[in-house]
Amino acid sequence: MDAALKQDSMSIMQSAIRAVLPERAVFRALEDQRFPGRVVLVAVGKAAWQMAKAAHDCLGDRIERGIVITKYGHAGAPIADFTCLEAGHPIPDENSCRAALAAIDLVCGLSAQDTVLFLLSGGGSALFEAPLVPVSELQDITAQLLASGADIREINTIRKRLSAVKGGRFAARCAPAKVFSVVLSDVLGDRLDTIASGPATADESTCEQALAIAEKYRLRLGAQAQLLLQRETPKTLSNVEAHVTGSVRELCAAAERACRTLGYEPVLLTDALCCEAKDAGAYLAGIAKEHADTAVPLAFLAGGETVVRLTGRGKGGRNQELALSAAAGIAGLDNTVIFSFGSDGTDGPTDAAGGIVDGGTAAKLSRLGIEIADVLEKNDSYHALAAADGLLFTGPTGTNVNDLAVVLIAPKQ
């Protein structure tokens, strides 16, 4: 892989992630706020620890007590006397349920003068759960949805109806206290009722939509789950004030700035990429081939969140699958790199943030007896990219605002 292109790729990725870290966003949301009564903090999501730390730095002892609920391995040092709990993601587990019950206990008994400072980031759908069906059944339904190719709106339309804290139900439990919600968006269009399945937002989805999604993906549902899909979620909430503080648009804008600094002419293709990962990879490879003879350095950017339809039992994530699919399309191009990463530093159920490929990746894999088409069919992009030195690692970043894919093209020598 061209060393200069790879170095530029790493620089762009790191600059983009730094720009969307949640600390400054939380400060902006809180610095002018005056909360009259008691303040309790509930932070949920992959960025929960960072958001809670920023809130404590801003408000200090004004926060009477707090709970932080995040993914395994994502918590930092203790924050004041807050309770910090880790739970399962992307499939909820028993700790997800214990965490939600602890949060419910925390907000009990508050008055109309009090405030629940609710800090929400992506991943909350799995990490924060009070299921209305057995946990094992919820885990199975979640796994079905994740394997189906359903998008996040469809997935969360189902999950809201199977939970006692999603779809606005947590905010209802906080009443009469006010809920001041600070949200780091990992959903295209920043739909509050979809981010983490909208625990503190009136739900816009309907039972009819939920039933149609269940039929579309032929979900296997027990009798109780089928009944719950026909039960409406809260459509109005009078005790919530919400502020979206970060999104994929900021991630894309930061990447554009980094590209310009490095001498590339950036072109933002979209900040709402939503399709199968392997189709996105093929599309970006087509862009690369079309501009392979450029006289100036070019960068094409696509932010959003693709999906993977599972047809095999391999290991990987949507960004890795996108990159591997792109590798097949740019085979032979010696001036191109394509990389894709999740801003949270974890791509699917793996320790990698994403993948990076160039025009020699496909040939390298072929020499090892690895054919890209076979790997994609098995959904085993992780092992293929590992063999080609094409995995990206950042560790948990502390933020979560969707994914970014970038095509870098250097002028022909």
Helices and strands as residue ranges (DSSP letters): H 3-19, H 22-30, E 39-44, H 48-59, G 60-62, E 63-71, E 83-87, H 94-107, E 115-120, H 124-127, H 135-148, H 152-160, H 169-174, E 178-184, G 188-190, G 195-197, H 207-216, H 223-228, E 240-246, H 248-261, E 265-273, H 277-290, E 298-304, H 318-329, E 336-342, E 354-358, H 361-367, H 372-378, H 381-387, E 391-392, E 403-409
